[in-house]
Amino acid sequence: MNRGRGLTLFLFLFAVVGLAVFAGGQGEKEQQNVVIMVGSHGQYLIEETMEAFMAEHPTISVEAVAISSVPQESWQTYTTMFAAQDGSAHIVGMYPTDVVHMAEAGWLTDLSQLYDPSYEKELEKFNRTAVEINTVGGNLYAVPLYADALLLYYRKDLLEKYGFQPPTTWDELTKQVQTIKAGENDPNLAGYIFQAPKIEGVVCNFVNFQSGVGGEIMKDGKIVLDSPKNREACASWSGWCKKVLPPSR
């Protein structure tokens, strides 16, 4: 895909609204078709925006094409398309780890070439880090649609049965799991489960554990992985998982 042909937004917050800004000056006399490729996680978030945009711009039709939400599969889809110079997609939703690689490959368009300068004020409303990770070589190649967050769900009935409050530390969680499992004596009862295939999900869960024991990845703009707290987190992670996860894990 030629660099100027694709307008790429990371998880595209304001993706369709952005088209009104980005397409400014092109006119709307002829029918134009815009294709957005997006995983199921983000597709429902843009439906109302697409409808509102097309109502305001009747000569522009916007079509959302569903692709896999699995990072490796969407990456394969895009790299195959772009390497073949397939320009059928105008806006794509991707994971933040993909942006830098695709930008450096010349597959993405620098968004500053497309939006009105007044849009800079809109960018200030985004999470600063979310914007920074989509900036490559000083150029912005994507904007975020949503941010994931890890939440802890728990069995309220079991916690109440054993007189526990929701845990606030990993040690508390471990002790509660061990106490409840011993009391219930149910081989089918898992103590703790999380997303653990070989995708970014397991990394996110490890980072959650790591930060919970005082570890950090970045500090003052520098990588601090090789620290006592991080080494402690790595050393205890496997043993901790064995205490709380089902045996099959």
VOBA-1610 file (N, C-alpha, C; in pm, whole numbers, padded with zeros to 5 digits, always signed):
BEGIN
Met+00086-00119+00000Met+00000+00000+00000Met+00089+00123+00000Asn+00066+00215-00089Asn+00145+00335-00093Asn+00124+00418+00033Arg+00228+00486+00074Arg+00225+00559+00199Arg+00110+00659+00204Gly+00080+00723+00093Gly-00023+00825+00094Gly-00164+00771+00081Arg-00179+00641+00058Arg-00311+00585+00033Arg-00381+00539+00159Gly-00306+00509+00263Gly-00370+00453+00381Gly-00371+00550+00497Leu-00487+00571+00555Leu-00498+00651+00676Leu-00517+00554+00791Thr-00418+00542+00878Thr-00422+00437+00978Thr-00431+00494+01118Leu-00528+00447+01192Leu-00547+00489+01330Leu-00540+00368+01420Phe-00468+00380+01529Phe-00462+00270+01625Phe-00590+00268+01706Leu-00666+00163+01687Leu-00791+00145+01760Leu-00884+00265+01747Phe-00856+00348+01653Phe-00934+00458+01598Phe-01043+00526+01682Leu-01010+00587+01789Leu-01102+00681+01852Leu-01110+00803+01760Phe-01229+00850+01732Phe-01253+00958+01637Phe-01212+00918+01495Ala-01206+00787+01465Ala-01162+00746+01332Ala-01252+00802+01223Val-01382+00779+01238Val-01472+00825+01133Val-01492+00975+01142Val-01502+01028+01262Val-01511+01173+01277Val-01386+01236+01218Gly-01274+01171+01239Gly-01149+01221+01186Gly-01149+01232+01036Leu-01226+01149+00969Leu-01229+01153+00823Leu-01281+01288+00774Ala-01372+01346+00851Ala-01423+01477+00811Ala-01311+01579+00815Val-01224+01566+00913Val-01110+01656+00925Val-01006+01621+00820Phe-00977+01492+00808Phe-00871+01448+00721Phe-00906+01467+00573Ala-01036+01456+00540Ala-01076+01466+00401Ala-01107+01609+00360Gly-01093+01703+00452Gly-01124+01841+00423Gly-01050+01892+00301Gly-01122+01961+00215Gly-01058+02017+00098Gly-01072+01929-00025Gln-01116+01804-00009Gln-01131+01715-00122Gln-01267+01731-00190Gly-01361+01790-00118Gly-01495+01806-00174Gly-01575+01679-00161Glu-01707+01691-00178Glu-01794+01577-00161Glu-01892+01563-00278Lys-01851+01603-00398Lys-01940+01596-00512Lys-01956+01454-00563Glu-01849+01377-00563Glu-01853+01240-00611Glu-01864+01144-00493Gln-01926+01031-00516Gln-01940+00930-00412Gln-01803+00874-00374Gln-01775+00869-00247Gln-01649+00816-00197Gln-01678+00701-00102Asn-01594+00600-00107Asn-01610+00484-00021Asn-01489+00470+00070Val-01515+00454+00197Val-01409+00439+00296Val-01425+00304+00365Val-01318+00228+00369Val-01321+00095+00430Val-01238+00097+00558Ile-01301+00053+00667Ile-01234+00042+00796Ile-01220-00106+00830Met-01101-00150+00860Met-01080-00287+00905Met-01058-00283+01056Val-01134-00365+01127Val-01130-00357+01273Val-01170-00491+01334Gly-01111-00522+01447Gly-01146-00643+01520Gly-01278-00626+01593Ser-01331-00736+01642Ser-01461-00733+01709Ser-01460-00647+01834His-01345-00633+01900His-01337-00552+02022His-01371-00406+01996Gly-01338-00359+01877Gly-01360-00218+01850Gly-01473-00188+01755Gln-01524-00290+01688Gln-01622-00266+01583Gln-01749-00200+01636Tyr-01800-00250+01749Tyr-01926-00195+01798Tyr-01909-00052+01850Leu-01785-00011+01880Leu-01761+00122+01933Leu-01772+00231+01826Ile-01763+00193+01700Ile-01763+00294+01595Ile-01894+00298+01516Glu-01988+00210+01549Glu-02111+00203+01470Glu-02188+00334+01470Glu-02212+00392+01587Glu-02288+00516+01594Glu-02214+00630+01526Thr-02082+00632+01541Thr-02001+00737+01480Thr-02006+00727+01328Met-02001+00603+01277Met-02011+00583+01133Met-02145+00635+01080Glu-02252+00601+01150Glu-02385+00644+01106Glu-02397+00796+01108Ala-02346+00857+01214Ala-02353+01004+01225Ala-02270+01070+01116Phe-02155+01012+01087Phe-02068+01069+00985Phe-02133+01061+00847Met-02192+00946+00814Met-02253+00931+00682Met-02378+01018+00668Ala-02447+01040+00780Ala-02563+01129+00774Ala-02521+01272+00744Glu-02405+01311+00796Glu-02354+01446+00773Glu-02286+01458+00637His-02234+01346+00588His-02162+01346+00459His-02224+01238+00371Pro-02339+01265+00309Pro-02413+01162+00234Pro-02340+01108+00111Thr-02238+01177+00064Thr-02165+01126-00053Thr-02046+01039-00014Ile-02032+01015+00115Ile-01924+00928+00163Ile-01986+00809+00234Ser-01959+00690+00186Ser-02007+00569+00253Ser-01892+00505+00329Val-01921+00458+00447Val-01818+00397+00532Val-01858+00254+00561Glu-01766+00164+00534Glu-01791+00022+00556Glu-01689-00033+00656Ala-01738-00104+00757Ala-01650-00168+00855Ala-01635-00315+00820Val-01513-00358+00801Val-01483-00498+00768Val-01421-00564+00890Ala-01484-00670+00938Ala-01437-00736+01060Ala-01316-00825+01029Ile-01217-00817+01118Ile-01102-00908+01112Ile-01082-00966+01251Ser-00988-01054+01264Ser-00962-01119+01393Ser-00914-01018+01496Ser-00955-01039+01620Ser-00906-00956+01731Ser-00782-01016+01796Val-00739-01131+01749Val-00618-01194+01802Val-00498-01122+01742Pro-00409-01068+01823Pro-00299-00985+01772Pro-00218-01048+01660Gln-00177-01173+01677Gln-00095-01236+01573Gln-00170-01250+01442Glu-00301-01278+01450Glu-00379-01298+01329Glu-00405-01167+01256Ser-00434-01060+01329Ser-00454-00931+01264Ser-00323-00881+01205Trp-00213-00905+01275Trp-00081-00867+01224Trp-00053-00937+01092Gln-00085-01065+01084Gln-00063-01141+00962Gln-00149-01086+00848Thr-00273-01050+00881Thr-00363-00995+00779Thr-00306-00866+00720Tyr-00265-00776+00809Tyr-00216-00646+00763Tyr-00084-00656+00688Thr+00010-00732+00743Thr+00140-00741+00677Thr+00128-00805+00539Thr+00039-00902+00526Thr+00018-00964+00395Thr-00041-00863+00296Met-00140-00787+00343Met-00203-00685+00258Met-00104-00577+00216Phe-00034-00522+00315Phe+00052-00408+00288Phe+00174-00447+00204Ala+00227-00565+00229Ala+00341-00611+00150Ala+00302-00629+00004Ala+00176-00663-00018Ala+00124-00681-00155Ala+00074-00549-00214Gln+00093-00438-00139Gln+00048-00306-00182Gln-00103-00304-00208Asp-00175-00375-00123Asp-00321-00379-00130Asp-00375-00258-00054Gly-00431-00163-00127Gly-00480-00041-00065Gly-00629-00039-00043Ser-00691-00155-00028Ser-00837-00162-00015Ser-00886-00112+00120Ala-00800-00109+00221Ala-00839-00058+00354Ala-00783+00082+00372His-00868+00174+00415His-00825+00312+00434His-00792+00343+00579Ile-00863+00276+00671Ile-00840+00293+00814Ile-00832+00154+00876Val-00735+00131+00960Val-00724+00000+01023Val-00707+00015+01173Gly-00763-00081+01245Gly-00745-00087+01389Gly-00636-00187+01418Met-00541-00150+01501Met-00431-00240+01530Met-00388-00226+01675Tyr-00301-00314+01716Tyr-00250-00311+01852Tyr-00132-00215+01861Pro-00112-00153+01977Pro-00008-00050+01989Pro+00132-00100+01954Thr+00157-00229+01974Thr+00289-00283+01943Thr+00315-00288+01792Asp+00209-00279+01711Asp+00224-00290+01566Asp+00260-00158+01500Val+00225-00048+01565Val+00235+00082+01500Val+00377+00115+01457Val+00472+00100+01548Val+00610+00140+01515Val+00665+00058+01400His+00637-00072+01397His+00689-00156+01290His+00630-00118+01155Met+00499-00092+01152Met+00434-00058+01027Met+00472+00082+00981Ala+00490+00172+01077Ala+00531+00308+01040Ala+00671+00306+00979Glu+00761+00231+01042Glu+00898+00223+00991Glu+00906+00153+00856Ala+00807+00066+00829Ala+00802-00002+00699Ala+00745+00088+00590Gly+00694+00205+00630Gly+00637+00297+00532Gly+00496+00263+00492Trp+00427+00184+00574Trp+00291+00141+00540Trp+00184+00235+00594Leu+00219+00322+00687Leu+00121+00409+00750Leu+00143+00555+00710Thr+00038+00631+00716Thr+00045+00772+00681Thr+00062+00858+00806Asp+00151+00954+00798Asp+00169+01051+00907Asp+00040+01132+00918Leu-00030+01119+01030Leu-00161+01183+01043Leu-00153+01335+01041Ser-00039+01392+01078Ser-00028+01538+01079Ser-00038+01595+00939Gln-00018+01512+00837Gln-00033+01556+00699Gln-00181+01566+00659Leu-00267+01510+00742Leu-00407+01496+00703Leu-00505+01577+00787Tyr-00473+01601+00914Tyr-00570+01672+00995Tyr-00539+01822+01003Asp-00645+01896+01031Asp-00632+02040+01047Asp-00550+02069+01173Pro-00465+02173+01172Pro-00383+02205+01291Pro-00464+02222+01419Ser-00590+02263+01406Ser-00674+02281+01526Ser-00699+02149+01598Tyr-00676+02037+01527Tyr-00699+01906+01588Tyr-00598+01876+01698Glu-00488+01954+01704Glu-00389+01936+01810Glu-00454+01948+01947Lys-00553+02034+01959Lys-00622+02050+02087Lys-00698+01924+02125Glu-00750+01852+02024Glu-00819+01727+02052Glu-00721+01622+02103Leu-00601+01623+02049Leu-00502+01524+02091Leu-00464+01539+02238Glu-00475+01661+02289Glu-00443+01685+02430Glu-00540+01616+02524Lys-00656+01576+02472Lys-00756+01509+02555Lys-00724+01361+02575Phe-00634+01307+02491Phe-00599+01167+02502Phe-00500+01144+02615Asn-00496+01021+02661Asn-00391+00982+02755Asn-00255+01007+02690Arg-00168+01074+02762Arg-00039+01116+02706Arg+00043+00997+02657Thr+00049+00892+02737Thr+00127+00774+02699Thr+00069+00709+02575Ala-00064+00705+02565Ala-00128+00642+02450Ala-00092+00714+02321Val-00075+00844+02328Val-00035+00921+02210Val+00113+00900+02181Glu+00194+00897+02285Glu+00339+00884+02266Glu+00378+00752+02200Ile+00310+00643+02235Ile+00349+00514+02179Ile+00308+00503+02032Asn+00223+00595+01986Asn+00184+00597+01846Asn+00258+00703+01766Thr+00357+00764+01829Thr+00440+00866+01765Thr+00575+00806+01733Val+00611+00805+01606Val+00736+00744+01561Val+00815+00849+01483Gly+00938+00874+01527Gly+01020+00974+01461Gly+00960+01112+01466Gly+00884+01141+01571Gly+00822+01271+01585Gly+00691+01287+01512Asn+00648+01184+01440Asn+00523+01189+01364Asn+00418+01099+01426Leu+00294+01146+01427Leu+00184+01069+01484Leu+00121+00982+01376Tyr+00118+00851+01401Tyr+00064+00757+01303Tyr-00067+00694+01345Ala-00109+00714+01469Ala-00231+00650+01516Ala-00283+00722+01639Val-00413+00707+01664Val-00474+00759+01786Val-00560+00649+01847Pro-00577+00649+01979Pro-00644+00536+02046Pro-00796+00546+02046Leu-00857+00430+02040Leu-01002+00419+02053Leu-01040+00385+02197Tyr-00972+00291+02256Tyr-01003+00252+02393Tyr-00876+00197+02458Ala-00880+00186+02587Ala-00768+00129+02662Ala-00820+00012+02745Asp-00747-00096+02744Asp-00784-00210+02827Asp-00737-00188+02971Ala-00805-00249+03063Ala-00765-00243+03203Ala-00789-00379+03265Leu-00699-00421+03350Leu-00714-00549+03419Leu-00800-00530+03544Leu-00902-00613+03557Leu-00991-00607+03671Leu-00989-00740+03745Leu-01009-00736+03875Leu-01014-00857+03956Leu-01159-00889+03989Tyr-01207-01002+03940Tyr-01341-01050+03971Tyr-01329-01159+04078Tyr-01425-01165+04167Tyr-01416-01263+04275Tyr-01553-01319+04309Arg-01550-01436+04370Arg-01672-01501+04415Arg-01715-01439+04549Lys-01811-01351+04543Lys-01857-01282+04663Lys-01909-01380+04767Asp-01978-01485+04721Asp-02035-01580+04815Asp-01927-01654+04894Leu-01818-01689+04826Leu-01711-01762+04894Leu-01632-01672+04988Leu-01609-01549+04946Leu-01537-01457+05035Leu-01618-01432+05161Glu-01750-01414+05147Glu-01834-01391+05264Glu-01841-01516+05353Lys-01845-01632+05289Lys-01852-01757+05364Lys-01733-01776+05457Tyr-01615-01731+05410Tyr-01493-01748+05490Tyr-01448-01619+05559Gly-01534-01520+05558Gly-01507-01397+05632Gly-01399-01310+05571Phe-01382-01315+05439Phe-01278-01237+05373Phe-01336-01112+05307Gln-01254-01007+05301Gln-01279-00891+05218Gln-01201-00912+05087Pro-01240-00846+04980Pro-01163-00860+04856Pro-01016-00829+04881Pro-00926-00911+04830Pro-00783-00892+04856Pro-00729-00764+04792Thr-00633-00704+04859Thr-00568-00582+04807Thr-00421-00606+04775Thr-00371-00725+04810Thr-00232-00760+04777Thr-00231-00903+04724Trp-00122-00940+04657Trp-00109-01077+04606Trp-00096-01177+04720Asp-00033-01136+04829Asp-00022-01226+04945Asp-00160-01256+05002Glu-00244-01153+05013Glu-00380-01175+05063Glu-00456-01268+04970Leu-00444-01246+04840Leu-00513-01331+04744Leu-00468-01476+04758Thr-00339-01495+04774Thr-00284-01631+04787Thr-00339-01701+04911Lys-00338-01633+05023Lys-00387-01691+05148Lys-00536-01723+05138Gln-00613-01635+05076Gln-00756-01658+05062Gln-00783-01779+04972Val-00708-01788+04861Val-00723-01902+04771Val-00696-02032+04845Gln-00585-02035+04917Gln-00547-02158+04987Gln-00649-02196+05093Thr-00700-02097+05166Thr-00798-02123+05270Thr-00930-02174+05211Ile-00977-02108+05108Ile-01106-02144+05048Ile-01098-02281+04981Lys-00990-02306+04907Lys-00977-02435+04840Lys-00971-02549+04940Ala-00899-02527+05050Ala-00892-02630+05153Ala-01028-02653+05216Gly-01101-02546+05238Gly-01233-02558+05301Gly-01337-02619+05209Glu-01332-02587+05083Glu-01431-02638+04988Glu-01400-02781+04944Asn-01274-02816+04941Asn-01232-02951+04901Asn-01297-02993+04769Asp-01294-02901+04673Asp-01354-02924+04542Asp-01244-02922+04436Pro-01212-03036+04374Pro-01104-03040+04276Pro-01131-02957+04151Asn-01257-02922+04129Asn-01293-02842+04012Asn-01290-02691+04039Leu-01263-02656+04163Leu-01260-02514+04199Leu-01121-02456+04176Ala-01111-02360+04085Ala-00983-02293+04058Ala-00965-02177+04154Gly-00844-02156+04195Gly-00816-02046+04286Gly-00810-01912+04215Tyr-00746-01911+04100Tyr-00727-01786+04027Tyr-00701-01822+03881Ile-00762-01753+03789Ile-00738-01777+03647Ile-00715-01644+03577Phe-00638-01648+03470Phe-00613-01528+03391Phe-00575-01569+03250Gln-00568-01471+03161Gln-00535-01494+03022Gln-00386-01529+03011Ala-00357-01653+02971Ala-00217-01697+02976Ala-00162-01762+02849Pro-00229-01750+02733Pro-00165-01803+02613Pro-00042-01720+02577Lys+00029-01760+02475Lys+00150-01690+02436Lys+00116-01567+02352Ile+00044-01474+02414Ile+00011-01346+02352Ile+00038-01239+02457Glu+00005-01113+02423Glu+00039-01005+02515Glu-00038-01015+02646Gly-00147-01095+02649Gly-00226-01108+02770Gly-00146-01158+02889Val-00061-01257+02866Val+00018-01311+02977Val+00120-01208+03025Val+00171-01127+02932Val+00265-01021+02970Val+00195-00917+03056Cys+00073-00878+03015Cys-00002-00780+03093Cys-00027-00830+03235Asn-00061-00959+03247Asn-00085-01013+03381Asn+00042-01020+03463Phe+00154-01051+03397Phe+00280-01052+03471Phe+00317-00911+03518Val+00298-00812+03429Val+00330-00674+03467Val+00243-00630+03583Asn+00118-00676+03585Asn+00030-00645+03696Asn+00086-00701+03827Phe+00133-00826+03820Phe+00195-00889+03937Phe+00325-00816+03973Gln+00403-00786+03872Gln+00531-00719+03892Gln+00515-00585+03964Ser+00420-00505+03917Ser+00399-00375+03979Ser+00344-00390+04120Gly+00269-00500+04143Gly+00213-00522+04276Gly+00316-00554+04382Val+00434-00597+04339Val+00541-00625+04436Val+00650-00518+04430Gly+00618-00406+04364Gly+00710-00292+04364Gly+00802-00284+04244Gly+00782-00369+04144Gly+00867-00364+04026Gly+00822-00259+03927Glu+00912-00220+03838Glu+00882-00121+03735Glu+00949-00160+03605Ile+00895-00111+03496Ile+00957-00131+03365Ile+01035-00007+03323Met+00971+00109+03342Met+01034+00236+03307Met+01036+00328+03429Lys+01142+00404+03442Lys+01150+00504+03547Lys+01232+00621+03495Asp+01171+00740+03500Asp+01238+00861+03450Asp+01286+00844+03306Gly+01204+00775+03227Gly+01237+00759+03086Gly+01340+00653+03055Lys+01381+00576+03156Lys+01483+00474+03135Lys+01428+00336+03170Ile+01475+00235+03098Ile+01434+00097+03126Ile+01503+00049+03253Val+01424-00005+03345Val+01479-00048+03474Val+01441-00193+03503Leu+01442-00276+03401Leu+01402-00415+03419Leu+01496-00490+03513Asp+01624-00464+03503Asp+01721-00536+03586Asp+01735-00468+03721Ser+01631-00486+03803Ser+01631-00428+03937Ser+01600-00537+04038Pro+01635-00518+04165Pro+01606-00620+04267Pro+01458-00658+04271Lys+01368-00558+04262Lys+01226-00587+04269Lys+01178-00667+04147Asn+01232-00634+04030Asn+01193-00708+03911Asn+01246-00850+03913Arg+01367-00866+03963Arg+01423-01002+03975Arg+01342-01083+04075Glu+01298-01017+04181Glu+01214-01085+04281Glu+01082-01128+04219Ala+01023-01042+04136Ala+00896-01074+04071Ala+00913-01192+03976Cys+01020-01192+03898Cys+01044-01303+03804Cys+01067-01434+03879Ala+01140-01427+03987Ala+01173-01548+04063Ala+01050-01607+04131Ser+00959-01521+04175Ser+00843-01569+04251Ser+00721-01597+04164Trp+00720-01550+04040Trp+00604-01563+03953Trp+00563-01708+03934Ser+00658-01791+03894Ser+00626-01931+03865Ser+00573-02002+03988Gly+00642-01984+04101Gly+00599-02047+04225Gly+00463-01998+04270Trp+00439-01870+04252Trp+00310-01814+04292Trp+00199-01872+04207Cys+00222-01885+04075Cys+00119-01942+03987Cys+00082-02083+04030Lys+00180-02161+04071Lys+00153-02298+04113Lys+00064-02303+04238Lys+00070-02199+04319Lys-00009-02196+04442Lys-00156-02164+04415Val-00182-02085+04312Val-00319-02034+04294Val-00388-02081+04168Leu-00313-02126+04067Leu-00375-02165+03941Leu-00420-02310+03943Pro-00513-02348+03855Pro-00551-02489+03844Pro-00430-02573+03804Pro-00425-02701+03840Pro-00312-02786+03808Pro-00278-02792+03659Ser-00379-02781+03573Ser-00355-02788+03429Ser-00276-02671+03377Arg-00268-02563+03456Arg-00194-02445+03414Arg-00049-02451+03460
//
